[in-house]
Amino acid sequence: MQSEPVTRPHLLDRALAVGTGFRKEAQSAIRRSLHEFDVLEVTVDHYLHGTPRVRERILAIADELPVVVHGVGLSVGTAVLPDKAYLDAVADFVERVQAPWYSEHLAFTGVPGRDLAQLIPLPRTRESLDVLAENLAVVRAHVQVPIVLENITYYFTWPQDEYDEVTFLVRALQESGAFLLLDLENLRINASNHGFNPVAFINALPPGIVRAVHVAGGMREGLVHIDSHNRPVSSNVLQLLARTLLRQMPDTIIVERDDALDAFDEVVADCQHVRSVVAGFDISNSASGVKAD
Ligand SMILES: [Fe+2]
């Protein structure tokens, strides 16, 4: 069923909008702090599977603040064409909140009839690239906004990998006509766990390919860094943000927080820290102002 469209300021009136992700557990704190955010990121699956009250609150917030749409239910790397009913529901929500693009994860999360409830890394192979391009063509036929894919954390790699991570990522985006949601905490964690240089990764990304950025705070268990989204954003991630802004001009920078949400003042502080980094760049005169569209 089509919902009524809303009229509100468009997100793309500005670049480098700073905000956080809507979480129902923090909805009162988010509402109290709306003035701190330029944008909110809403996970479409939280809306589609939400109670009527949660859906109502999401739409109420979307009437007040620009919204970008994220997703966890697509499983774009599964070698089966995406569920068209799901895509139509995503498209309806994207239109309802007038989102400028739709982001998902470069991963797979299941097969028809079985949800793994995990973001699983794709084998970095030619075959995976073909599956992605075919699936994203179907997504594009249903959802009439640009598609943005996020780099995930991974705790293993496949023995059949043919490419390193950044080579595979850039090929996947360029061959399927998608943009990148660069999660800098995921990059930091992967670089630490798998032993590569995160700055070299950032420098390997073509200018204009990063449409959005995530930052978050994670933890460490023994020798392994975990993507826990329960702590303030680290100074390492803020430094990676500064490196990114030398070459890219994302529309949005979203602070992700999924746990310890009672300390919501930390999310507000994280947004302020992000703004401090952004303030160091002259947006109008930046070499990163090369938009790919
Ligand atoms: Fe993320």
Residues whose N, C-alpha, C, O or C-beta is under 5 A from the ligand:
A	BS01	LIG	D183 H214
